[in-house]
Amino acid sequence: MQIGSARVSRGDFQELDPQVRAATDASCSISYQEEDFRKRTMNGLADAGKTGKHIGRRRALSPQQRTEVIECVENGQGSPAQFASLFRVSRSTVQRVIREHRAKVAG
C-alpha cells in the first residue's frame, strides 16, 4: 500500500526497507549487549562480595581515624569542626561518625 511517497508495511518483516531491517537488528544486538553487561556486572559483584571485598565508595575516614574522632569528641578533647580540619574531611562527616556511634551505643 502506498501513502504519499512512503511505503507502509503490514508487519511482514521481509518487506521492510534494508535500512529499517538493519536498525531493527542493531537494536536487538544492543539490548543483548546490555543484558550481557548486566549479567557480567552482577556476577562480578557477587564474586567480590563472596571474597569479602568492599563494594562502593571508599570511606573518608579509616577505622583508626573514626575511633580517634569518637574517643576525643566524647571525652571533650575537641570539636567536630577541629577534627574535620585535622583529617581534611567535612564537618558533617565527623558529625555523622559521632551520630552513628551514639546510635550504636544507645541501641
Buried (B, 14 or more C-beta within 10 A) or exposed (E): EEEEEEEEEEEEEEEBEEEEEEEEEEEEEEEEEEEEEEEEEEEEEEEEEEEEEEEEEEEBBEEEBBEBBBEBBEEEEBEBEBBBEBBEBEBEBBBBBBEEBEEEEEE
